Amino acid sequence: MRFLVHVRIQPDAPQQEIDEQLPAEQARFAELVAEGVIQNFYLSHTRDEHWSICIADHQDTLQEALQTLPFYKYMIVEYTELVDE
């Protein structure tokens, strides 16, 4: 199944922790792209929000994969299942 995933970083997220965890976040995100979980992604100009097209058997499976991201504890995530043709 394909999902549109909208991610926003919580406004009160500690910026110092975000900055410190950025390299780990980027590395894990790249792994999820390489694994085919994340197919496409679009980052807002403010860099605190993004949209991605993700592939998973179920939303729970996708959520488990995204929970491995270091920023996950600061994320507000919305999942929308897309129609596959």
PDB file of N, CA, C and O in Angstrom:
ATOM      1  N   MET A   1       0.835  -1.180   0.000  1.00  0.00           N
ATOM      2  CA  MET A   1       0.000   0.000   0.000  1.00  0.00           C
ATOM      3  C   MET A   1       0.883   1.248   0.000  1.00  0.00           C
ATOM      4  O   MET A   1       1.996   1.263   0.525  1.00  0.00           O
ATOM      5  N   ARG A   2       0.336   2.271  -0.605  1.00  0.00           N
ATOM      6  CA  ARG A   2       1.037   3.557  -0.610  1.00  0.00           C
ATOM      7  C   ARG A   2       0.342   4.495   0.379  1.00  0.00           C
ATOM      8  O   ARG A   2      -0.878   4.472   0.540  1.00  0.00           O
ATOM      9  N   PHE A   3       1.161   5.315   1.031  1.00  0.00           N
ATOM     10  CA  PHE A   3       0.660   6.281   1.992  1.00  0.00           C
ATOM     11  C   PHE A   3       1.277   7.643   1.708  1.00  0.00           C
ATOM     12  O   PHE A   3       2.447   7.747   1.341  1.00  0.00           O
ATOM     13  N   LEU A   4       0.477   8.678   1.882  1.00  0.00           N
ATOM     14  CA  LEU A   4       0.991  10.041   1.935  1.00  0.00           C
ATOM     15  C   LEU A   4       1.203  10.323   3.415  1.00  0.00           C
ATOM     16  O   LEU A   4       0.272  10.221   4.213  1.00  0.00           O
ATOM     17  N   VAL A   5       2.413  10.675   3.772  1.00  0.00           N
ATOM     18  CA  VAL A   5       2.742  10.932   5.169  1.00  0.00           C
ATOM     19  C   VAL A   5       3.129  12.401   5.305  1.00  0.00           C
ATOM     20  O   VAL A   5       4.049  12.883   4.644  1.00  0.00           O
ATOM     21  N   HIS A   6       2.415  13.091   6.169  1.00  0.00           N
ATOM     22  CA  HIS A   6       2.694  14.500   6.442  1.00  0.00           C
ATOM     23  C   HIS A   6       3.314  14.578   7.832  1.00  0.00           C
ATOM     24  O   HIS A   6       2.719  14.135   8.814  1.00  0.00           O
ATOM     25  N   VAL A   7       4.500  15.140   7.902  1.00  0.00           N
ATOM     26  CA  VAL A   7       5.236  15.230   9.165  1.00  0.00           C
ATOM     27  C   VAL A   7       5.524  16.687   9.482  1.00  0.00           C
ATOM     28  O   VAL A   7       6.033  17.437   8.649  1.00  0.00           O
ATOM     29  N   ARG A   8       5.188  17.065  10.699  1.00  0.00           N
ATOM     30  CA  ARG A   8       5.556  18.385  11.220  1.00  0.00           C
ATOM     31  C   ARG A   8       6.356  18.179  12.501  1.00  0.00           C
ATOM     32  O   ARG A   8       6.084  17.261  13.275  1.00  0.00           O
ATOM     33  N   ILE A   9       7.326  19.024  12.711  1.00  0.00           N
ATOM     34  CA  ILE A   9       8.083  18.990  13.961  1.00  0.00           C
ATOM     35  C   ILE A   9       7.336  19.840  14.981  1.00  0.00           C
ATOM     36  O   ILE A   9       6.911  20.956  14.684  1.00  0.00           O
ATOM     37  N   GLN A  10       7.184  19.301  16.178  1.00  0.00           N
ATOM     38  CA  GLN A  10       6.485  20.037  17.232  1.00  0.00           C
ATOM     39  C   GLN A  10       7.139  21.402  17.447  1.00  0.00           C
ATOM     40  O   GLN A  10       8.364  21.496  17.512  1.00  0.00           O
ATOM     41  N   PRO A  11       6.342  22.444  17.556  1.00  0.00           N
ATOM     42  CA  PRO A  11       6.905  23.790  17.707  1.00  0.00           C
ATOM     43  C   PRO A  11       7.788  23.953  18.943  1.00  0.00           C
ATOM     44  O   PRO A  11       8.700  24.780  18.946  1.00  0.00           O
ATOM     45  N   ASP A  12       7.527  23.174  19.986  1.00  0.00           N
ATOM     46  CA  ASP A  12       8.314  23.308  21.211  1.00  0.00           C
ATOM     47  C   ASP A  12       9.481  22.321  21.281  1.00  0.00           C
ATOM     48  O   ASP A  12      10.086  22.160  22.341  1.00  0.00           O
ATOM     49  N   ALA A  13       9.803  21.663  20.170  1.00  0.00           N
ATOM     50  CA  ALA A  13      10.932  20.729  20.151  1.00  0.00           C
ATOM     51  C   ALA A  13      12.223  21.484  20.458  1.00  0.00           C
ATOM     52  O   ALA A  13      12.448  22.567  19.917  1.00  0.00           O
ATOM     53  N   PRO A  14      13.068  20.930  21.314  1.00  0.00           N
ATOM     54  CA  PRO A  14      14.310  21.625  21.677  1.00  0.00           C
ATOM     55  C   PRO A  14      15.283  21.698  20.496  1.00  0.00           C
ATOM     56  O   PRO A  14      15.768  20.673  20.016  1.00  0.00           O
ATOM     57  N   GLN A  15      15.554  22.895  20.046  1.00  0.00           N
ATOM     58  CA  GLN A  15      16.372  23.098  18.848  1.00  0.00           C
ATOM     59  C   GLN A  15      17.771  22.499  18.999  1.00  0.00           C
ATOM     60  O   GLN A  15      18.317  21.976  18.028  1.00  0.00           O
ATOM     61  N   GLN A  16      18.352  22.563  20.178  1.00  0.00           N
ATOM     62  CA  GLN A  16      19.693  22.007  20.370  1.00  0.00           C
ATOM     63  C   GLN A  16      19.684  20.489  20.134  1.00  0.00           C
ATOM     64  O   GLN A  16      20.590  19.958  19.491  1.00  0.00           O
ATOM     65  N   GLU A  17      18.676  19.801  20.646  1.00  0.00           N
ATOM     66  CA  GLU A  17      18.570  18.353  20.419  1.00  0.00           C
ATOM     67  C   GLU A  17      18.340  18.047  18.952  1.00  0.00           C
ATOM     68  O   GLU A  17      18.912  17.097  18.418  1.00  0.00           O
ATOM     69  N   ILE A  18      17.510  18.841  18.298  1.00  0.00           N
ATOM     70  CA  ILE A  18      17.271  18.662  16.862  1.00  0.00           C
ATOM     71  C   ILE A  18      18.592  18.799  16.107  1.00  0.00           C
ATOM     72  O   ILE A  18      18.919  17.961  15.265  1.00  0.00           O
ATOM     73  N   ASP A  19      19.338  19.836  16.402  1.00  0.00           N
ATOM     74  CA  ASP A  19      20.614  20.065  15.729  1.00  0.00           C
ATOM     75  C   ASP A  19      21.589  18.913  15.974  1.00  0.00           C
ATOM     76  O   ASP A  19      22.279  18.475  15.053  1.00  0.00           O
ATOM     77  N   GLU A  20      21.646  18.423  17.217  1.00  0.00           N
ATOM     78  CA  GLU A  20      22.576  17.346  17.562  1.00  0.00           C
ATOM     79  C   GLU A  20      22.198  16.027  16.897  1.00  0.00           C
ATOM     80  O   GLU A  20      23.074  15.240  16.539  1.00  0.00           O
ATOM     81  N   GLN A  21      20.902  15.780  16.728  1.00  0.00           N
ATOM     82  CA  GLN A  21      20.442  14.514  16.182  1.00  0.00           C
ATOM     83  C   GLN A  21      20.274  14.534  14.654  1.00  0.00           C
ATOM     84  O   GLN A  21      19.943  13.513  14.051  1.00  0.00           O
ATOM     85  N   LEU A  22      20.501  15.685  14.044  1.00  0.00           N
ATOM     86  CA  LEU A  22      20.300  15.810  12.601  1.00  0.00           C
ATOM     87  C   LEU A  22      21.105  14.798  11.785  1.00  0.00           C
ATOM     88  O   LEU A  22      20.533  14.174  10.891  1.00  0.00           O
ATOM     89  N   PRO A  23      22.410  14.600  12.045  1.00  0.00           N
ATOM     90  CA  PRO A  23      23.146  13.605  11.240  1.00  0.00           C
ATOM     91  C   PRO A  23      22.563  12.193  11.355  1.00  0.00           C
ATOM     92  O   PRO A  23      22.485  11.477  10.357  1.00  0.00           O
ATOM     93  N   ALA A  24      22.158  11.790  12.549  1.00  0.00           N
ATOM     94  CA  ALA A  24      21.562  10.464  12.742  1.00  0.00           C
ATOM     95  C   ALA A  24      20.211  10.379  12.037  1.00  0.00           C
ATOM     96  O   ALA A  24      19.878   9.346  11.456  1.00  0.00           O
ATOM     97  N   GLU A  25      19.431  11.463  12.087  1.00  0.00           N
ATOM     98  CA  GLU A  25      18.136  11.505  11.406  1.00  0.00           C
ATOM     99  C   GLU A  25      18.325  11.349   9.901  1.00  0.00           C
ATOM    100  O   GLU A  25      17.624  10.566   9.259  1.00  0.00           O
ATOM    101  N   GLN A  26      19.268  12.093   9.343  1.00  0.00           N
ATOM    102  CA  GLN A  26      19.518  12.024   7.906  1.00  0.00           C
ATOM    103  C   GLN A  26      19.990  10.633   7.492  1.00  0.00           C
ATOM    104  O   GLN A  26      19.592  10.130   6.442  1.00  0.00           O
ATOM    105  N   ALA A  27      20.830  10.015   8.307  1.00  0.00           N
ATOM    106  CA  ALA A  27      21.335   8.675   7.983  1.00  0.00           C
ATOM    107  C   ALA A  27      20.206   7.645   8.014  1.00  0.00           C
ATOM    108  O   ALA A  27      20.098   6.824   7.103  1.00  0.00           O
ATOM    109  N   ARG A  28      19.372   7.677   9.039  1.00  0.00           N
ATOM    110  CA  ARG A  28      18.269   6.708   9.132  1.00  0.00           C
ATOM    111  C   ARG A  28      17.233   6.957   8.033  1.00  0.00           C
ATOM    112  O   ARG A  28      16.689   6.007   7.468  1.00  0.00           O
ATOM    113  N   PHE A  29      16.961   8.215   7.731  1.00  0.00           N
ATOM    114  CA  PHE A  29      16.036   8.558   6.650  1.00  0.00           C
ATOM    115  C   PHE A  29      16.550   7.977   5.331  1.00  0.00           C
ATOM    116  O   PHE A  29      15.780   7.404   4.560  1.00  0.00           O
ATOM    117  N   ALA A  30      17.843   8.126   5.075  1.00  0.00           N
ATOM    118  CA  ALA A  30      18.452   7.585   3.849  1.00  0.00           C
ATOM    119  C   ALA A  30      18.319   6.064   3.804  1.00  0.00           C
ATOM    120  O   ALA A  30      18.110   5.496   2.732  1.00  0.00           O
ATOM    121  N   GLU A  31      18.437   5.402   4.950  1.00  0.00           N
ATOM    122  CA  GLU A  31      18.264   3.950   4.998  1.00  0.00           C
ATOM    123  C   GLU A  31      16.829   3.566   4.630  1.00  0.00           C
ATOM    124  O   GLU A  31      16.608   2.606   3.891  1.00  0.00           O
ATOM    125  N   LEU A  32      15.859   4.318   5.148  1.00  0.00           N
ATOM    126  CA  LEU A  32      14.457   4.033   4.822  1.00  0.00           C
ATOM    127  C   LEU A  32      14.173   4.264   3.337  1.00  0.00           C
ATOM    128  O   LEU A  32      13.356   3.558   2.746  1.00  0.00           O
ATOM    129  N   VAL A  33      14.836   5.235   2.739  1.00  0.00           N
ATOM    130  CA  VAL A  33      14.719   5.454   1.293  1.00  0.00           C
ATOM    131  C   VAL A  33      15.330   4.257   0.556  1.00  0.00           C
ATOM    132  O   VAL A  33      14.720   3.717  -0.367  1.00  0.00           O
ATOM    133  N   ALA A  34      16.529   3.847   0.964  1.00  0.00           N
ATOM    134  CA  ALA A  34      17.207   2.721   0.319  1.00  0.00           C
ATOM    135  C   ALA A  34      16.407   1.427   0.462  1.00  0.00           C
ATOM    136  O   ALA A  34      16.428   0.586  -0.436  1.00  0.00           O
ATOM    137  N   GLU A  35      15.704   1.262   1.578  1.00  0.00           N
ATOM    138  CA  GLU A  35      14.885   0.071   1.821  1.00  0.00           C
ATOM    139  C   GLU A  35      13.568   0.115   1.037  1.00  0.00           C
ATOM    140  O   GLU A  35      12.852  -0.885   0.980  1.00  0.00           O
ATOM    141  N   GLY A  36      13.245   1.255   0.438  1.00  0.00           N
ATOM    142  CA  GLY A  36      12.020   1.380  -0.329  1.00  0.00           C
ATOM    143  C   GLY A  36      10.803   1.756   0.492  1.00  0.00           C
ATOM    144  O   GLY A  36       9.689   1.786  -0.032  1.00  0.00           O
ATOM    145  N   VAL A  37      10.995   2.040   1.764  1.00  0.00           N
ATOM    146  CA  VAL A  37       9.877   2.467   2.622  1.00  0.00           C
ATOM    147  C   VAL A  37       9.440   3.874   2.220  1.00  0.00           C
ATOM    148  O   VAL A  37       8.249   4.141   2.061  1.00  0.00           O
ATOM    149  N   ILE A  38      10.401   4.756   2.059  1.00  0.00           N
ATOM    150  CA  ILE A  38      10.128   6.124   1.619  1.00  0.00           C
ATOM    151  C   ILE A  38      10.500   6.212   0.147  1.00  0.00           C
ATOM    152  O   ILE A  38      11.656   6.000  -0.221  1.00  0.00           O
ATOM    153  N   GLN A  39       9.517   6.527  -0.697  1.00  0.00           N
ATOM    154  CA  GLN A  39       9.772   6.605  -2.140  1.00  0.00           C
ATOM    155  C   GLN A  39      10.116   8.016  -2.595  1.00  0.00           C
ATOM    156  O   GLN A  39      11.113   8.219  -3.287  1.00  0.00           O
ATOM    157  N   ASN A  40       9.318   8.968  -2.219  1.00  0.00           N
ATOM    158  CA  ASN A  40       9.528  10.366  -2.593  1.00  0.00           C
ATOM    159  C   ASN A  40       9.290  11.212  -1.356  1.00  0.00           C
ATOM    160  O   ASN A  40       8.515  10.836  -0.476  1.00  0.00           O
ATOM    161  N   PHE A  41       9.956  12.351  -1.292  1.00  0.00           N
ATOM    162  CA  PHE A  41       9.700  13.243  -0.170  1.00  0.00           C
ATOM    163  C   PHE A  41       9.898  14.689  -0.606  1.00  0.00           C
ATOM    164  O   PHE A  41      10.669  15.002  -1.513  1.00  0.00           O
ATOM    165  N   TYR A  42       9.174  15.537   0.074  1.00  0.00           N
ATOM    166  CA  TYR A  42       9.156  16.956  -0.260  1.00  0.00           C
ATOM    167  C   TYR A  42       9.281  17.739   1.029  1.00  0.00           C
ATOM    168  O   TYR A  42       8.440  17.615   1.920  1.00  0.00           O
ATOM    169  N   LEU A  43      10.306  18.529   1.132  1.00  0.00           N
ATOM    170  CA  LEU A  43      10.619  19.293   2.339  1.00  0.00           C
ATOM    171  C   LEU A  43      10.166  20.734   2.169  1.00  0.00           C
ATOM    172  O   LEU A  43      10.396  21.348   1.127  1.00  0.00           O
ATOM    173  N   SER A  44       9.515  21.275   3.207  1.00  0.00           N
ATOM    174  CA  SER A  44       9.085  22.672   3.143  1.00  0.00           C
ATOM    175  C   SER A  44      10.303  23.591   3.230  1.00  0.00           C
ATOM    176  O   SER A  44      11.369  23.186   3.694  1.00  0.00           O
ATOM    177  N   HIS A  45      10.130  24.808   2.787  1.00  0.00           N
ATOM    178  CA  HIS A  45      11.237  25.764   2.820  1.00  0.00           C
ATOM    179  C   HIS A  45      11.675  26.080   4.253  1.00  0.00           C
ATOM    180  O   HIS A  45      12.808  26.511   4.467  1.00  0.00           O
ATOM    181  N   THR A  46      10.805  25.874   5.223  1.00  0.00           N
ATOM    182  CA  THR A  46      11.171  26.124   6.628  1.00  0.00           C
ATOM    183  C   THR A  46      11.864  24.924   7.264  1.00  0.00           C
ATOM    184  O   THR A  46      12.394  25.024   8.370  1.00  0.00           O
ATOM    185  N   ARG A  47      11.861  23.796   6.569  1.00  0.00           N
ATOM    186  CA  ARG A  47      12.514  22.558   6.996  1.00  0.00           C
ATOM    187  C   ARG A  47      11.922  21.943   8.266  1.00  0.00           C
ATOM    188  O   ARG A  47      12.539  21.065   8.869  1.00  0.00           O
ATOM    189  N   ASP A  48      10.755  22.386   8.670  1.00  0.00           N
ATOM    190  CA  ASP A  48      10.132  21.802   9.864  1.00  0.00           C
ATOM    191  C   ASP A  48       8.892  20.983   9.495  1.00  0.00           C
ATOM    192  O   ASP A  48       8.108  20.589  10.359  1.00  0.00           O
ATOM    193  N   GLU A  49       8.736  20.735   8.185  1.00  0.00           N
ATOM    194  CA  GLU A  49       7.563  20.026   7.709  1.00  0.00           C
ATOM    195  C   GLU A  49       7.923  19.326   6.404  1.00  0.00           C
ATOM    196  O   GLU A  49       8.620  19.881   5.554  1.00  0.00           O
ATOM    197  N   HIS A  50       7.430  18.085   6.261  1.00  0.00           N
ATOM    198  CA  HIS A  50       7.641  17.429   4.962  1.00  0.00           C
ATOM    199  C   HIS A  50       6.516  16.457   4.666  1.00  0.00           C
ATOM    200  O   HIS A  50       5.765  16.046   5.550  1.00  0.00           O
ATOM    201  N   TRP A  51       6.427  16.103   3.392  1.00  0.00           N
ATOM    202  CA  TRP A  51       5.453  15.157   2.881  1.00  0.00           C
ATOM    203  C   TRP A  51       6.235  14.065   2.180  1.00  0.00           C
ATOM    204  O   TRP A  51       7.238  14.336   1.519  1.00  0.00           O
ATOM    205  N   SER A  52       5.777  12.833   2.326  1.00  0.00           N
ATOM    206  CA  SER A  52       6.453  11.747   1.634  1.00  0.00           C
ATOM    207  C   SER A  52       5.442  10.711   1.163  1.00  0.00           C
ATOM    208  O   SER A  52       4.361  10.559   1.732  1.00  0.00           O
ATOM    209  N   ILE A  53       5.825  10.010   0.115  1.00  0.00           N
ATOM    210  CA  ILE A  53       5.078   8.857  -0.354  1.00  0.00           C
ATOM    211  C   ILE A  53       5.827   7.646   0.181  1.00  0.00           C
ATOM    212  O   ILE A  53       7.011   7.457  -0.095  1.00  0.00           O
ATOM    213  N   CYS A  54       5.114   6.825   0.955  1.00  0.00           N
ATOM    214  CA  CYS A  54       5.728   5.675   1.599  1.00  0.00           C
ATOM    215  C   CYS A  54       5.007   4.398   1.187  1.00  0.00           C
ATOM    216  O   CYS A  54       3.835   4.424   0.812  1.00  0.00           O
ATOM    217  N   ILE A  55       5.729   3.279   1.263  1.00  0.00           N
ATOM    218  CA  ILE A  55       5.195   1.976   0.904  1.00  0.00           C
ATOM    219  C   ILE A  55       5.285   1.062   2.127  1.00  0.00           C
ATOM    220  O   ILE A  55       6.337   0.959   2.759  1.00  0.00           O
ATOM    221  N   ALA A  56       4.176   0.405   2.450  1.00  0.00           N
ATOM    222  CA  ALA A  56       4.151  -0.563   3.551  1.00  0.00           C
ATOM    223  C   ALA A  56       2.932  -1.455   3.380  1.00  0.00           C
ATOM    224  O   ALA A  56       1.966  -1.087   2.712  1.00  0.00           O
ATOM    225  N   ASP A  57       2.988  -2.632   3.990  1.00  0.00           N
ATOM    226  CA  ASP A  57       1.849  -3.548   3.938  1.00  0.00           C
ATOM    227  C   ASP A  57       0.655  -3.010   4.718  1.00  0.00           C
ATOM    228  O   ASP A  57      -0.497  -3.224   4.338  1.00  0.00           O
ATOM    229  N   HIS A  58       0.940  -2.315   5.802  1.00  0.00           N
ATOM    230  CA  HIS A  58      -0.096  -1.765   6.671  1.00  0.00           C
ATOM    231  C   HIS A  58       0.417  -0.473   7.286  1.00  0.00           C
ATOM    232  O   HIS A  58       1.624  -0.235   7.329  1.00  0.00           O
ATOM    233  N   GLN A  59      -0.494   0.354   7.759  1.00  0.00           N
ATOM    234  CA  GLN A  59      -0.092   1.602   8.415  1.00  0.00           C
ATOM    235  C   GLN A  59       0.745   1.317   9.664  1.00  0.00           C
ATOM    236  O   GLN A  59       1.695   2.046   9.951  1.00  0.00           O
ATOM    237  N   ASP A  60       0.402   0.272  10.401  1.00  0.00           N
ATOM    238  CA  ASP A  60       1.167  -0.073  11.606  1.00  0.00           C
ATOM    239  C   ASP A  60       2.616  -0.397  11.266  1.00  0.00           C
ATOM    240  O   ASP A  60       3.533  -0.012  11.991  1.00  0.00           O
ATOM    241  N   THR A  61       2.814  -1.104  10.161  1.00  0.00           N
ATOM    242  CA  THR A  61       4.168  -1.444   9.715  1.00  0.00           C
ATOM    243  C   THR A  61       4.948  -0.179   9.366  1.00  0.00           C
ATOM    244  O   THR A  61       6.121  -0.047   9.716  1.00  0.00           O
ATOM    245  N   LEU A  62       4.297   0.735   8.684  1.00  0.00           N
ATOM    246  CA  LEU A  62       4.927   2.004   8.332  1.00  0.00           C
ATOM    247  C   LEU A  62       5.262   2.800   9.580  1.00  0.00           C
ATOM    248  O   LEU A  62       6.359   3.347   9.695  1.00  0.00           O
ATOM    249  N   GLN A  63       4.333   2.867  10.507  1.00  0.00           N
ATOM    250  CA  GLN A  63       4.568   3.610  11.743  1.00  0.00           C
ATOM    251  C   GLN A  63       5.757   3.028  12.510  1.00  0.00           C
ATOM    252  O   GLN A  63       6.572   3.777  13.049  1.00  0.00           O
ATOM    253  N   GLU A  64       5.861   1.708  12.562  1.00  0.00           N
ATOM    254  CA  GLU A  64       7.004   1.071  13.231  1.00  0.00           C
ATOM    255  C   GLU A  64       8.317   1.482  12.573  1.00  0.00           C
ATOM    256  O   GLU A  64       9.304   1.744  13.259  1.00  0.00           O
ATOM    257  N   ALA A  65       8.326   1.537  11.246  1.00  0.00           N
ATOM    258  CA  ALA A  65       9.547   1.938  10.537  1.00  0.00           C
ATOM    259  C   ALA A  65       9.898   3.390  10.837  1.00  0.00           C
ATOM    260  O   ALA A  65      11.062   3.709  11.082  1.00  0.00           O
ATOM    261  N   LEU A  66       8.904   4.268  10.819  1.00  0.00           N
ATOM    262  CA  LEU A  66       9.173   5.693  11.066  1.00  0.00           C
ATOM    263  C   LEU A  66       9.562   5.960  12.510  1.00  0.00           C
ATOM    264  O   LEU A  66      10.247   6.943  12.793  1.00  0.00           O
ATOM    265  N   GLN A  67       9.139   5.110  13.418  1.00  0.00           N
ATOM    266  CA  GLN A  67       9.509   5.282  14.821  1.00  0.00           C
ATOM    267  C   GLN A  67      10.997   5.078  15.059  1.00  0.00           C
ATOM    268  O   GLN A  67      11.503   5.412  16.130  1.00  0.00           O
ATOM    269  N   THR A  68      11.700   4.536  14.077  1.00  0.00           N
ATOM    270  CA  THR A  68      13.145   4.357  14.205  1.00  0.00           C
ATOM    271  C   THR A  68      13.914   5.637  13.904  1.00  0.00           C
ATOM    272  O   THR A  68      15.128   5.700  14.095  1.00  0.00           O
ATOM    273  N   LEU A  69      13.206   6.651  13.437  1.00  0.00           N
ATOM    274  CA  LEU A  69      13.857   7.941  13.171  1.00  0.00           C
ATOM    275  C   LEU A  69      14.124   8.670  14.493  1.00  0.00           C
ATOM    276  O   LEU A  69      13.237   8.736  15.344  1.00  0.00           O
ATOM    277  N   PRO A  70      15.316   9.210  14.676  1.00  0.00           N
ATOM    278  CA  PRO A  70      15.618   9.926  15.915  1.00  0.00           C
ATOM    279  C   PRO A  70      14.671  11.091  16.213  1.00  0.00           C
ATOM    280  O   PRO A  70      14.417  11.393  17.379  1.00  0.00           O
ATOM    281  N   PHE A  71      14.145  11.749  15.174  1.00  0.00           N
ATOM    282  CA  PHE A  71      13.243  12.887  15.392  1.00  0.00           C
ATOM    283  C   PHE A  71      11.817  12.454  15.721  1.00  0.00           C
ATOM    284  O   PHE A  71      10.976  13.298  16.029  1.00  0.00           O
ATOM    285  N   TYR A  72      11.528  11.147  15.660  1.00  0.00           N
ATOM    286  CA  TYR A  72      10.141  10.704  15.784  1.00  0.00           C
ATOM    287  C   TYR A  72       9.455  11.256  17.035  1.00  0.00           C
ATOM    288  O   TYR A  72       8.273  11.596  16.998  1.00  0.00           O
ATOM    289  N   LYS A  73      10.186  11.344  18.123  1.00  0.00           N
ATOM    290  CA  LYS A  73       9.567  11.823  19.373  1.00  0.00           C
ATOM    291  C   LYS A  73       9.129  13.284  19.284  1.00  0.00           C
ATOM    292  O   LYS A  73       8.367  13.757  20.127  1.00  0.00           O
ATOM    293  N   TYR A  74       9.607  13.997  18.269  1.00  0.00           N
ATOM    294  CA  TYR A  74       9.228  15.398  18.083  1.00  0.00           C
ATOM    295  C   TYR A  74       8.245  15.585  16.924  1.00  0.00           C
ATOM    296  O   TYR A  74       7.870  16.711  16.596  1.00  0.00           O
ATOM    297  N   MET A  75       7.833  14.481  16.312  1.00  0.00           N
ATOM    298  CA  MET A  75       7.015  14.563  15.105  1.00  0.00           C
ATOM    299  C   MET A  75       5.516  14.508  15.401  1.00  0.00           C
ATOM    300  O   MET A  75       5.054  13.815  16.308  1.00  0.00           O
ATOM    301  N   ILE A  76       4.795  15.256  14.607  1.00  0.00           N
ATOM    302  CA  ILE A  76       3.346  15.128  14.511  1.00  0.00           C
ATOM    303  C   ILE A  76       3.126  14.517  13.132  1.00  0.00           C
ATOM    304  O   ILE A  76       3.439  15.139  12.116  1.00  0.00           O
ATOM    305  N   VAL A  77       2.587  13.297  13.095  1.00  0.00           N
ATOM    306  CA  VAL A  77       2.521  12.544  11.845  1.00  0.00           C
ATOM    307  C   VAL A  77       1.066  12.265  11.464  1.00  0.00           C
ATOM    308  O   VAL A  77       0.262  11.833  12.290  1.00  0.00           O
ATOM    309  N   GLU A  78       0.753  12.519  10.209  1.00  0.00           N
ATOM    310  CA  GLU A  78      -0.558  12.183   9.646  1.00  0.00           C
ATOM    311  C   GLU A  78      -0.354  11.196   8.501  1.00  0.00           C
ATOM    312  O   GLU A  78       0.466  11.421   7.611  1.00  0.00           O
ATOM    313  N   TYR A  79      -1.108  10.104   8.535  1.00  0.00           N
ATOM    314  CA  TYR A  79      -1.029   9.066   7.511  1.00  0.00           C
ATOM    315  C   TYR A  79      -2.302   9.074   6.676  1.00  0.00           C
ATOM    316  O   TYR A  79      -3.407   9.103   7.217  1.00  0.00           O
ATOM    317  N   THR A  80      -2.142   9.047   5.359  1.00  0.00           N
ATOM    318  CA  THR A  80      -3.293   8.928   4.463  1.00  0.00           C
ATOM    319  C   THR A  80      -3.003   7.808   3.490  1.00  0.00           C
ATOM    320  O   THR A  80      -2.057   7.877   2.706  1.00  0.00           O
ATOM    321  N   GLU A  81      -3.837   6.762   3.549  1.00  0.00           N
ATOM    322  CA  GLU A  81      -3.661   5.660   2.602  1.00  0.00           C
ATOM    323  C   GLU A  81      -4.140   6.124   1.232  1.00  0.00           C
ATOM    324  O   GLU A  81      -5.198   6.742   1.110  1.00  0.00           O
ATOM    325  N   LEU A  82      -3.355   5.821   0.205  1.00  0.00           N
ATOM    326  CA  LEU A  82      -3.670   6.212  -1.161  1.00  0.00           C
ATOM    327  C   LEU A  82      -4.231   5.031  -1.936  1.00  0.00           C
ATOM    328  O   LEU A  82      -3.949   3.879  -1.606  1.00  0.00           O
ATOM    329  N   VAL A  83      -5.006   5.305  -2.940  1.00  0.00           N
ATOM    330  CA  VAL A  83      -5.571   4.271  -3.797  1.00  0.00           C
ATOM    331  C   VAL A  83      -4.487   3.818  -4.771  1.00  0.00           C
ATOM    332  O   VAL A  83      -3.903   4.630  -5.489  1.00  0.00           O
ATOM    333  N   ASP A  84      -4.231   2.526  -4.787  1.00  0.00           N
ATOM    334  CA  ASP A  84      -3.298   1.962  -5.770  1.00  0.00           C
ATOM    335  C   ASP A  84      -4.093   1.436  -6.945  1.00  0.00           C
ATOM    336  O   ASP A  84      -5.107   0.759  -6.779  1.00  0.00           O
ATOM    337  N   GLU A  85      -3.619   1.758  -8.132  1.00  0.00           N
ATOM    338  CA  GLU A  85      -4.342   1.300  -9.332  1.00  0.00           C
ATOM    339  C   GLU A  85      -3.698   0.055  -9.874  1.00  0.00           C
ATOM    340  O   GLU A  85      -4.154  -0.488 -10.880  1.00  0.00           O
TER     341      GLU A  85
END
